[in-house]
Amino acid sequence: MKKLYRSRKNRKLAGVIGGLADYTGWDVTLLRILFALGVIIGYGSLALIYLIWIFVVPDEEGTTY
């Protein structure tokens, strides 16, 4: 079973989108574009969800910077 985590190797800000891409198997660039469009269309509501995920979703284990 896959675990949802914040990616350390595929991060731009906090690794939330990179971890979600690893979890779902989707392309990380596609998810980042969809997220950016969602922030614009949703008047920033996805940005709030992103901030919550930073604190809720654990960081990836076993890797170093």
N, CA, C, O and CB atoms as a CASP TS submission, in Angstrom:
PFRMAT TS
TARGET T0000
AUTHOR 0000-0000-0000
METHOD Language model
MODEL 1
PARENT N/A
ATOM      1  N   MET     1       0.841  -1.188   0.000  1.00  0.00           N
ATOM      2  CA  MET     1       0.000   0.000   0.000  1.00  0.00           C
ATOM      3  C   MET     1       0.882   1.247   0.000  1.00  0.00           C
ATOM      4  O   MET     1       1.844   1.349   0.761  1.00  0.00           O
ATOM      5  CB  MET     1      -0.955   0.001   1.222  1.00  0.00           C
ATOM      6  N   LYS     2       0.537   2.173  -0.857  1.00  0.00           N
ATOM      7  CA  LYS     2       1.300   3.411  -0.943  1.00  0.00           C
ATOM      8  C   LYS     2       0.965   4.330   0.222  1.00  0.00           C
ATOM      9  O   LYS     2      -0.143   4.311   0.759  1.00  0.00           O
ATOM     10  CB  LYS     2       1.028   4.118  -2.271  1.00  0.00           C
ATOM     11  N   LYS     3       1.955   5.134   0.598  1.00  0.00           N
ATOM     12  CA  LYS     3       1.740   6.143   1.639  1.00  0.00           C
ATOM     13  C   LYS     3       1.846   7.527   1.007  1.00  0.00           C
ATOM     14  O   LYS     3       2.667   7.763   0.121  1.00  0.00           O
ATOM     15  CB  LYS     3       2.771   5.982   2.807  1.00  0.00           C
ATOM     16  N   LEU     4       1.015   8.414   1.472  1.00  0.00           N
ATOM     17  CA  LEU     4       1.069   9.796   1.029  1.00  0.00           C
ATOM     18  C   LEU     4       2.081  10.537   1.891  1.00  0.00           C
ATOM     19  O   LEU     4       2.019  10.478   3.119  1.00  0.00           O
ATOM     20  CB  LEU     4      -0.334  10.468   1.105  1.00  0.00           C
ATOM     21  N   TYR     5       3.001  11.226   1.257  1.00  0.00           N
ATOM     22  CA  TYR     5       4.038  11.966   1.959  1.00  0.00           C
ATOM     23  C   TYR     5       4.416  13.190   1.144  1.00  0.00           C
ATOM     24  O   TYR     5       4.050  13.309  -0.026  1.00  0.00           O
ATOM     25  CB  TYR     5       5.275  11.079   2.221  1.00  0.00           C
ATOM     26  N   ARG     6       5.153  14.100   1.773  1.00  0.00           N
ATOM     27  CA  ARG     6       5.709  15.254   1.061  1.00  0.00           C
ATOM     28  C   ARG     6       7.064  14.846   0.521  1.00  0.00           C
ATOM     29  O   ARG     6       7.925  14.385   1.270  1.00  0.00           O
ATOM     30  CB  ARG     6       5.825  16.516   1.991  1.00  0.00           C
ATOM     31  N   SER     7       7.253  15.013  -0.760  1.00  0.00           N
ATOM     32  CA  SER     7       8.470  14.567  -1.427  1.00  0.00           C
ATOM     33  C   SER     7       9.655  15.457  -1.068  1.00  0.00           C
ATOM     34  O   SER     7       9.525  16.678  -0.975  1.00  0.00           O
ATOM     35  CB  SER     7       8.268  14.546  -2.939  1.00  0.00           C
ATOM     36  N   ARG     8      10.799  14.834  -0.871  1.00  0.00           N
ATOM     37  CA  ARG     8      12.037  15.595  -0.648  1.00  0.00           C
ATOM     38  C   ARG     8      12.820  15.756  -1.943  1.00  0.00           C
ATOM     39  O   ARG     8      13.536  16.742  -2.118  1.00  0.00           O
ATOM     40  CB  ARG     8      12.913  14.905   0.409  1.00  0.00           C
ATOM     41  N   LYS     9      12.688  14.796  -2.848  1.00  0.00           N
ATOM     42  CA  LYS     9      13.469  14.844  -4.080  1.00  0.00           C
ATOM     43  C   LYS     9      12.769  15.601  -5.200  1.00  0.00           C
ATOM     44  O   LYS     9      13.414  16.016  -6.163  1.00  0.00           O
ATOM     45  CB  LYS     9      13.778  13.451  -4.538  1.00  0.00           C
ATOM     46  N   ASN    10      11.464  15.784  -5.084  1.00  0.00           N
ATOM     47  CA  ASN    10      10.695  16.416  -6.154  1.00  0.00           C
ATOM     48  C   ASN    10       9.867  17.554  -5.571  1.00  0.00           C
ATOM     49  O   ASN    10       8.638  17.544  -5.634  1.00  0.00           O
ATOM     50  CB  ASN    10       9.781  15.383  -6.871  1.00  0.00           C
ATOM     51  N   ARG    11      10.561  18.532  -5.004  1.00  0.00           N
ATOM     52  CA  ARG    11       9.846  19.631  -4.365  1.00  0.00           C
ATOM     53  C   ARG    11      10.235  20.966  -4.980  1.00  0.00           C
ATOM     54  O   ARG    11      11.364  21.171  -5.426  1.00  0.00           O
ATOM     55  CB  ARG    11      10.120  19.644  -2.863  1.00  0.00           C
ATOM     56  N   LYS    12       9.272  21.851  -4.987  1.00  0.00           N
ATOM     57  CA  LYS    12       9.509  23.245  -5.366  1.00  0.00           C
ATOM     58  C   LYS    12       9.352  24.123  -4.134  1.00  0.00           C
ATOM     59  O   LYS    12      10.215  24.954  -3.853  1.00  0.00           O
ATOM     60  CB  LYS    12       8.534  23.697  -6.495  1.00  0.00           C
ATOM     61  N   LEU    13       8.255  23.949  -3.395  1.00  0.00           N
ATOM     62  CA  LEU    13       8.047  24.691  -2.154  1.00  0.00           C
ATOM     63  C   LEU    13       8.174  23.753  -0.954  1.00  0.00           C
ATOM     64  O   LEU    13       9.178  23.781  -0.241  1.00  0.00           O
ATOM     65  CB  LEU    13       6.662  25.383  -2.158  1.00  0.00           C
ATOM     66  N   ALA    14       7.168  22.933  -0.738  1.00  0.00           N
ATOM     67  CA  ALA    14       7.174  22.049   0.430  1.00  0.00           C
ATOM     68  C   ALA    14       7.091  20.576   0.057  1.00  0.00           C
ATOM     69  O   ALA    14       7.130  19.724   0.945  1.00  0.00           O
ATOM     70  CB  ALA    14       6.028  22.399   1.344  1.00  0.00           C
ATOM     71  N   GLY    15       6.980  20.250  -1.211  1.00  0.00           N
ATOM     72  CA  GLY    15       6.941  18.863  -1.650  1.00  0.00           C
ATOM     73  C   GLY    15       5.568  18.234  -1.656  1.00  0.00           C
ATOM     74  O   GLY    15       5.448  17.026  -1.863  1.00  0.00           O
ATOM     75  N   VAL    16       4.530  19.017  -1.436  1.00  0.00           N
ATOM     76  CA  VAL    16       3.174  18.475  -1.383  1.00  0.00           C
ATOM     77  C   VAL    16       2.753  17.939  -2.748  1.00  0.00           C
ATOM     78  O   VAL    16       2.271  16.810  -2.840  1.00  0.00           O
ATOM     79  CB  VAL    16       2.184  19.549  -0.907  1.00  0.00           C
ATOM     80  N   ILE    17       2.921  18.709  -3.785  1.00  0.00           N
ATOM     81  CA  ILE    17       2.512  18.290  -5.127  1.00  0.00           C
ATOM     82  C   ILE    17       3.384  17.133  -5.615  1.00  0.00           C
ATOM     83  O   ILE    17       2.882  16.212  -6.259  1.00  0.00           O
ATOM     84  CB  ILE    17       2.595  19.475  -6.115  1.00  0.00           C
ATOM     85  N   GLY    18       4.680  17.170  -5.314  1.00  0.00           N
ATOM     86  CA  GLY    18       5.569  16.072  -5.693  1.00  0.00           C
ATOM     87  C   GLY    18       5.177  14.764  -5.028  1.00  0.00           C
ATOM     88  O   GLY    18       5.191  13.712  -5.668  1.00  0.00           O
ATOM     89  N   GLY    19       4.827  14.820  -3.754  1.00  0.00           N
ATOM     90  CA  GLY    19       4.373  13.622  -3.053  1.00  0.00           C
ATOM     91  C   GLY    19       3.043  13.121  -3.576  1.00  0.00           C
ATOM     92  O   GLY    19       2.827  11.914  -3.680  1.00  0.00           O
ATOM     93  N   LEU    20       2.152  14.040  -3.905  1.00  0.00           N
ATOM     94  CA  LEU    20       0.861  13.659  -4.474  1.00  0.00           C
ATOM     95  C   LEU    20       1.050  13.001  -5.845  1.00  0.00           C
ATOM     96  O   LEU    20       0.342  12.051  -6.180  1.00  0.00           O
ATOM     97  CB  LEU    20      -0.060  14.893  -4.593  1.00  0.00           C
ATOM     98  N   ALA    21       1.994  13.499  -6.630  1.00  0.00           N
ATOM     99  CA  ALA    21       2.286  12.905  -7.936  1.00  0.00           C
ATOM    100  C   ALA    21       2.847  11.493  -7.771  1.00  0.00           C
ATOM    101  O   ALA    21       2.480  10.592  -8.525  1.00  0.00           O
ATOM    102  CB  ALA    21       3.282  13.786  -8.722  1.00  0.00           C
ATOM    103  N   ASP    22       3.725  11.293  -6.800  1.00  0.00           N
ATOM    104  CA  ASP    22       4.246   9.948  -6.530  1.00  0.00           C
ATOM    105  C   ASP    22       3.130   9.014  -6.085  1.00  0.00           C
ATOM    106  O   ASP    22       3.103   7.849  -6.482  1.00  0.00           O
ATOM    107  CB  ASP    22       5.347   9.998  -5.461  1.00  0.00           C
ATOM    108  N   TYR    23       2.231   9.502  -5.283  1.00  0.00           N
ATOM    109  CA  TYR    23       1.131   8.695  -4.748  1.00  0.00           C
ATOM    110  C   TYR    23       0.153   8.282  -5.847  1.00  0.00           C
ATOM    111  O   TYR    23      -0.281   7.131  -5.892  1.00  0.00           O
ATOM    112  CB  TYR    23       0.390   9.469  -3.654  1.00  0.00           C
ATOM    113  N   THR    24      -0.194   9.218  -6.730  1.00  0.00           N
ATOM    114  CA  THR    24      -1.197   8.946  -7.759  1.00  0.00           C
ATOM    115  C   THR    24      -0.607   8.363  -9.033  1.00  0.00           C
ATOM    116  O   THR    24      -1.315   7.726  -9.812  1.00  0.00           O
ATOM    117  CB  THR    24      -1.938  10.204  -8.088  1.00  0.00           C
ATOM    118  N   GLY    25       0.700   8.580  -9.253  1.00  0.00           N
ATOM    119  CA  GLY    25       1.320   8.117 -10.485  1.00  0.00           C
ATOM    120  C   GLY    25       1.170   9.100 -11.639  1.00  0.00           C
ATOM    121  O   GLY    25       1.536   8.787 -12.772  1.00  0.00           O
ATOM    122  N   TRP    26       0.647  10.259 -11.365  1.00  0.00           N
ATOM    123  CA  TRP    26       0.497  11.293 -12.385  1.00  0.00           C
ATOM    124  C   TRP    26       1.797  12.049 -12.564  1.00  0.00           C
ATOM    125  O   TRP    26       2.679  11.991 -11.707  1.00  0.00           O
ATOM    126  CB  TRP    26      -0.632  12.259 -12.020  1.00  0.00           C
ATOM    127  N   ASP    27       1.916  12.751 -13.665  1.00  0.00           N
ATOM    128  CA  ASP    27       3.076  13.584 -13.932  1.00  0.00           C
ATOM    129  C   ASP    27       3.043  14.805 -13.017  1.00  0.00           C
ATOM    130  O   ASP    27       2.011  15.463 -12.883  1.00  0.00           O
ATOM    131  CB  ASP    27       3.117  14.010 -15.420  1.00  0.00           C
ATOM    132  N   VAL    28       4.178  15.101 -12.391  1.00  0.00           N
ATOM    133  CA  VAL    28       4.233  16.196 -11.429  1.00  0.00           C
ATOM    134  C   VAL    28       3.989  17.547 -12.102  1.00  0.00           C
ATOM    135  O   VAL    28       3.383  18.431 -11.497  1.00  0.00           O
ATOM    136  CB  VAL    28       5.583  16.203 -10.717  1.00  0.00           C
ATOM    137  N   THR    29       4.442  17.718 -13.326  1.00  0.00           N
ATOM    138  CA  THR    29       4.229  18.981 -14.032  1.00  0.00           C
ATOM    139  C   THR    29       2.742  19.209 -14.301  1.00  0.00           C
ATOM    140  O   THR    29       2.242  20.325 -14.159  1.00  0.00           O
ATOM    141  CB  THR    29       5.016  18.998 -15.354  1.00  0.00           C
ATOM    142  N   LEU    30       2.046  18.152 -14.688  1.00  0.00           N
ATOM    143  CA  LEU    30       0.602  18.259 -14.915  1.00  0.00           C
ATOM    144  C   LEU    30      -0.120  18.647 -13.633  1.00  0.00           C
ATOM    145  O   LEU    30      -1.002  19.506 -13.658  1.00  0.00           O
ATOM    146  CB  LEU    30       0.041  16.936 -15.455  1.00  0.00           C
ATOM    147  N   LEU    31       0.241  18.028 -12.515  1.00  0.00           N
ATOM    148  CA  LEU    31      -0.398  18.368 -11.243  1.00  0.00           C
ATOM    149  C   LEU    31      -0.099  19.803 -10.832  1.00  0.00           C
ATOM    150  O   LEU    31      -0.971  20.483 -10.291  1.00  0.00           O
ATOM    151  CB  LEU    31       0.061  17.411 -10.149  1.00  0.00           C
ATOM    152  N   ARG    32       1.113  20.269 -11.080  1.00  0.00           N
ATOM    153  CA  ARG    32       1.455  21.658 -10.732  1.00  0.00           C
ATOM    154  C   ARG    32       0.660  22.647 -11.569  1.00  0.00           C
ATOM    155  O   ARG    32       0.218  23.679 -11.063  1.00  0.00           O
ATOM    156  CB  ARG    32       2.957  21.907 -10.923  1.00  0.00           C
ATOM    157  N   ILE    33       0.477  22.341 -12.833  1.00  0.00           N
ATOM    158  CA  ILE    33      -0.323  23.217 -13.707  1.00  0.00           C
ATOM    159  C   ILE    33      -1.786  23.212 -13.254  1.00  0.00           C
ATOM    160  O   ILE    33      -2.416  24.265 -13.160  1.00  0.00           O
ATOM    161  CB  ILE    33      -0.215  22.761 -15.197  1.00  0.00           C
ATOM    162  N   LEU    34      -2.318  22.020 -12.977  1.00  0.00           N
ATOM    163  CA  LEU    34      -3.704  21.928 -12.505  1.00  0.00           C
ATOM    164  C   LEU    34      -3.879  22.651 -11.175  1.00  0.00           C
ATOM    165  O   LEU    34      -4.898  23.305 -10.954  1.00  0.00           O
ATOM    166  CB  LEU    34      -4.127  20.459 -12.363  1.00  0.00           C
ATOM    167  N   PHE    35      -2.893  22.538 -10.288  1.00  0.00           N
ATOM    168  CA  PHE    35      -2.965  23.229  -9.003  1.00  0.00           C
ATOM    169  C   PHE    35      -2.955  24.742  -9.203  1.00  0.00           C
ATOM    170  O   PHE    35      -3.740  25.453  -8.576  1.00  0.00           O
ATOM    171  CB  PHE    35      -1.799  22.803  -8.097  1.00  0.00           C
ATOM    172  N   ALA    36      -2.072  25.240 -10.071  1.00  0.00           N
ATOM    173  CA  ALA    36      -2.011  26.685 -10.321  1.00  0.00           C
ATOM    174  C   ALA    36      -3.328  27.193 -10.899  1.00  0.00           C
ATOM    175  O   ALA    36      -3.815  28.252 -10.503  1.00  0.00           O
ATOM    176  CB  ALA    36      -0.852  27.019 -11.277  1.00  0.00           C
ATOM    177  N   LEU    37      -3.902  26.444 -11.829  1.00  0.00           N
ATOM    178  CA  LEU    37      -5.202  26.834 -12.377  1.00  0.00           C
ATOM    179  C   LEU    37      -6.287  26.782 -11.310  1.00  0.00           C
ATOM    180  O   LEU    37      -7.166  27.643 -11.270  1.00  0.00           O
ATOM    181  CB  LEU    37      -5.581  25.929 -13.550  1.00  0.00           C
ATOM    182  N   GLY    38      -6.226  25.782 -10.454  1.00  0.00           N
ATOM    183  CA  GLY    38      -7.204  25.666  -9.371  1.00  0.00           C
ATOM    184  C   GLY    38      -7.109  26.806  -8.380  1.00  0.00           C
ATOM    185  O   GLY    38      -8.129  27.260  -7.860  1.00  0.00           O
ATOM    186  N   VAL    39      -5.894  27.279  -8.109  1.00  0.00           N
ATOM    187  CA  VAL    39      -5.730  28.426  -7.201  1.00  0.00           C
ATOM    188  C   VAL    39      -6.359  29.668  -7.814  1.00  0.00           C
ATOM    189  O   VAL    39      -7.020  30.441  -7.122  1.00  0.00           O
ATOM    190  CB  VAL    39      -4.231  28.680  -6.893  1.00  0.00           C
ATOM    191  N   ILE    40      -6.153  29.859  -9.110  1.00  0.00           N
ATOM    192  CA  ILE    40      -6.708  31.034  -9.790  1.00  0.00           C
ATOM    193  C   ILE    40      -8.232  30.942  -9.868  1.00  0.00           C
ATOM    194  O   ILE    40      -8.933  31.899  -9.539  1.00  0.00           O
ATOM    195  CB  ILE    40      -6.110  31.172 -11.209  1.00  0.00           C
ATOM    196  N   ILE    41      -8.736  29.797 -10.300  1.00  0.00           N
ATOM    197  CA  ILE    41     -10.177  29.634 -10.474  1.00  0.00           C
ATOM    198  C   ILE    41     -10.899  29.582  -9.122  1.00  0.00           C
ATOM    199  O   ILE    41     -12.016  30.082  -8.991  1.00  0.00           O
ATOM    200  CB  ILE    41     -10.472  28.361 -11.280  1.00  0.00           C
ATOM    201  N   GLY    42     -10.259  28.977  -8.126  1.00  0.00           N
ATOM    202  CA  GLY    42     -10.895  28.813  -6.817  1.00  0.00           C
ATOM    203  C   GLY    42     -10.639  29.963  -5.874  1.00  0.00           C
ATOM    204  O   GLY    42     -10.913  29.847  -4.679  1.00  0.00           O
ATOM    205  N   TYR    43     -10.118  31.081  -6.377  1.00  0.00           N
ATOM    206  CA  TYR    43      -9.882  32.283  -5.567  1.00  0.00           C
ATOM    207  C   TYR    43      -8.992  31.999  -4.355  1.00  0.00           C
ATOM    208  O   TYR    43      -9.194  32.567  -3.282  1.00  0.00           O
ATOM    209  CB  TYR    43     -11.211  32.866  -5.100  1.00  0.00           C
ATOM    210  N   GLY    44      -8.009  31.117  -4.535  1.00  0.00           N
ATOM    211  CA  GLY    44      -7.031  30.871  -3.490  1.00  0.00           C
ATOM    212  C   GLY    44      -7.393  29.788  -2.498  1.00  0.00           C
ATOM    213  O   GLY    44      -6.640  29.541  -1.556  1.00  0.00           O
ATOM    214  N   SER    45      -8.528  29.137  -2.687  1.00  0.00           N
ATOM    215  CA  SER    45      -8.924  28.111  -1.722  1.00  0.00           C
ATOM    216  C   SER    45      -7.968  26.921  -1.743  1.00  0.00           C
ATOM    217  O   SER    45      -7.737  26.304  -0.703  1.00  0.00           O
ATOM    218  CB  SER    45     -10.348  27.637  -2.008  1.00  0.00           C
ATOM    219  N   LEU    46      -7.411  26.589  -2.900  1.00  0.00           N
ATOM    220  CA  LEU    46      -6.432  25.506  -2.955  1.00  0.00           C
ATOM    221  C   LEU    46      -5.131  25.884  -2.258  1.00  0.00           C
ATOM    222  O   LEU    46      -4.423  25.010  -1.756  1.00  0.00           O
ATOM    223  CB  LEU    46      -6.151  25.126  -4.400  1.00  0.00           C
ATOM    224  N   ALA    47      -4.814  27.146  -2.221  1.00  0.00           N
ATOM    225  CA  ALA    47      -3.621  27.584  -1.494  1.00  0.00           C
ATOM    226  C   ALA    47      -3.784  27.319   0.000  1.00  0.00           C
ATOM    227  O   ALA    47      -2.818  26.958   0.673  1.00  0.00           O
ATOM    228  CB  ALA    47      -3.349  29.082  -1.746  1.00  0.00           C
ATOM    229  N   LEU    48      -4.979  27.492   0.515  1.00  0.00           N
ATOM    230  CA  LEU    48      -5.251  27.188   1.917  1.00  0.00           C
ATOM    231  C   LEU    48      -5.119  25.684   2.172  1.00  0.00           C
ATOM    232  O   LEU    48      -4.554  25.271   3.184  1.00  0.00           O
ATOM    233  CB  LEU    48      -6.659  27.679   2.314  1.00  0.00           C
ATOM    234  N   ILE    49      -5.636  24.877   1.261  1.00  0.00           N
ATOM    235  CA  ILE    49      -5.508  23.424   1.380  1.00  0.00           C
ATOM    236  C   ILE    49      -4.042  23.020   1.320  1.00  0.00           C
ATOM    237  O   ILE    49      -3.624  22.122   2.051  1.00  0.00           O
ATOM    238  CB  ILE    49      -6.307  22.710   0.268  1.00  0.00           C
ATOM    239  N   TYR    50      -3.254  23.662   0.468  1.00  0.00           N
ATOM    240  CA  TYR    50      -1.821  23.385   0.369  1.00  0.00           C
ATOM    241  C   TYR    50      -1.132  23.676   1.700  1.00  0.00           C
ATOM    242  O   TYR    50      -0.302  22.887   2.152  1.00  0.00           O
ATOM    243  CB  TYR    50      -1.182  24.222  -0.762  1.00  0.00           C
ATOM    244  N   LEU    51      -1.465  24.791   2.325  1.00  0.00           N
ATOM    245  CA  LEU    51      -0.871  25.136   3.621  1.00  0.00           C
ATOM    246  C   LEU    51      -1.244  24.116   4.699  1.00  0.00           C
ATOM    247  O   LEU    51      -0.414  23.768   5.539  1.00  0.00           O
ATOM    248  CB  LEU    51      -1.320  26.539   4.052  1.00  0.00           C
ATOM    249  N   ILE    52      -2.459  23.651   4.675  1.00  0.00           N
ATOM    250  CA  ILE    52      -2.879  22.635   5.642  1.00  0.00           C
ATOM    251  C   ILE    52      -2.112  21.338   5.411  1.00  0.00           C
ATOM    252  O   ILE    52      -1.673  20.695   6.364  1.00  0.00           O
ATOM    253  CB  ILE    52      -4.400  22.384   5.546  1.00  0.00           C
ATOM    254  N   TRP    53      -1.950  20.954   4.144  1.00  0.00           N
ATOM    255  CA  TRP    53      -1.227  19.715   3.822  1.00  0.00           C
ATOM    256  C   TRP    53       0.229  19.764   4.261  1.00  0.00           C
ATOM    257  O   TRP    53       0.808  18.724   4.574  1.00  0.00           O
ATOM    258  CB  TRP    53      -1.296  19.444   2.330  1.00  0.00           C
ATOM    259  N   ILE    54       0.826  20.934   4.291  1.00  0.00           N
ATOM    260  CA  ILE    54       2.216  21.052   4.735  1.00  0.00           C
ATOM    261  C   ILE    54       2.351  20.537   6.160  1.00  0.00           C
ATOM    262  O   ILE    54       3.350  19.901   6.496  1.00  0.00           O
ATOM    263  CB  ILE    54       2.700  22.517   4.644  1.00  0.00           C
ATOM    264  N   PHE    55       1.361  20.802   6.996  1.00  0.00           N
ATOM    265  CA  PHE    55       1.427  20.402   8.392  1.00  0.00           C
ATOM    266  C   PHE    55       0.823  19.020   8.662  1.00  0.00           C
ATOM    267  O   PHE    55       1.180  18.374   9.647  1.00  0.00           O
ATOM    268  CB  PHE    55       0.728  21.425   9.233  1.00  0.00           C
ATOM    269  N   VAL    56      -0.085  18.562   7.800  1.00  0.00           N
ATOM    270  CA  VAL    56      -0.775  17.300   8.026  1.00  0.00           C
ATOM    271  C   VAL    56      -0.031  16.117   7.410  1.00  0.00           C
ATOM    272  O   VAL    56       0.100  15.069   8.043  1.00  0.00           O
ATOM    273  CB  VAL    56      -2.178  17.373   7.465  1.00  0.00           C
ATOM    274  N   VAL    57       0.449  16.276   6.194  1.00  0.00           N
ATOM    275  CA  VAL    57       1.098  15.169   5.476  1.00  0.00           C
ATOM    276  C   VAL    57       2.561  15.083   5.939  1.00  0.00           C
ATOM    277  O   VAL    57       3.270  16.089   5.934  1.00  0.00           O
ATOM    278  CB  VAL    57       1.011  15.373   3.907  1.00  0.00           C
ATOM    279  N   PRO    58       3.008  13.892   6.336  1.00  0.00           N
ATOM    280  CA  PRO    58       4.386  13.761   6.824  1.00  0.00           C
ATOM    281  C   PRO    58       5.415  13.879   5.700  1.00  0.00           C
ATOM    282  O   PRO    58       5.115  13.654   4.527  1.00  0.00           O
ATOM    283  CB  PRO    58       4.559  12.428   7.534  1.00  0.00           C
ATOM    284  N   ASP    59       6.618  14.235   6.091  1.00  0.00           N
ATOM    285  CA  ASP    59       7.730  14.332   5.152  1.00  0.00           C
ATOM    286  C   ASP    59       8.208  12.937   4.770  1.00  0.00           C
ATOM    287  O   ASP    59       8.070  11.989   5.544  1.00  0.00           O
ATOM    288  CB  ASP    59       8.889  15.156   5.757  1.00  0.00           C
ATOM    289  N   GLU    60       8.770  12.821   3.574  1.00  0.00           N
ATOM    290  CA  GLU    60       9.289  11.537   3.097  1.00  0.00           C
ATOM    291  C   GLU    60      10.435  11.076   3.992  1.00  0.00           C
ATOM    292  O   GLU    60      11.312  11.863   4.348  1.00  0.00           O
ATOM    293  CB  GLU    60       9.760  11.646   1.625  1.00  0.00           C
ATOM    294  N   GLU    61      10.421   9.819   4.344  1.00  0.00           N
ATOM    295  CA  GLU    61      11.474   9.268   5.209  1.00  0.00           C
ATOM    296  C   GLU    61      12.522   8.571   4.363  1.00  0.00           C
ATOM    297  O   GLU    61      12.251   8.144   3.240  1.00  0.00           O
ATOM    298  CB  GLU    61      10.883   8.285   6.248  1.00  0.00           C
ATOM    299  N   GLY    62      13.710   8.462   4.909  1.00  0.00           N
ATOM    300  CA  GLY    62      14.760   7.686   4.272  1.00  0.00           C
ATOM    301  C   GLY    62      15.556   8.420   3.220  1.00  0.00           C
ATOM    302  O   GLY    62      16.442   7.823   2.607  1.00  0.00           O
ATOM    303  N   THR    63      15.281   9.684   2.987  1.00  0.00           N
ATOM    304  CA  THR    63      16.068  10.447   2.030  1.00  0.00           C
ATOM    305  C   THR    63      16.662  11.645   2.709  1.00  0.00           C
ATOM    306  O   THR    63      16.144  12.135   3.713  1.00  0.00           O
ATOM    307  CB  THR    63      15.224  10.877   0.834  1.00  0.00           C
ATOM    308  N   THR    64      17.746  12.110   2.159  1.00  0.00           N
ATOM    309  CA  THR    64      18.387  13.306   2.683  1.00  0.00           C
ATOM    310  C   THR    64      18.470  14.333   1.578  1.00  0.00           C
ATOM    311  O   THR    64      18.350  14.009   0.397  1.00  0.00           O
ATOM    312  CB  THR    64      19.791  12.992   3.253  1.00  0.00           C
ATOM    313  N   TYR    65      18.676  15.578   1.976  1.00  0.00           N
ATOM    314  CA  TYR    65      18.808  16.634   0.976  1.00  0.00           C
ATOM    315  C   TYR    65      20.101  16.442   0.308  1.00  0.00           C
ATOM    316  O   TYR    65      20.455  17.210  -0.586  1.00  0.00           O
ATOM    317  CB  TYR    65      18.706  18.040   1.580  1.00  0.00           C
TER
END
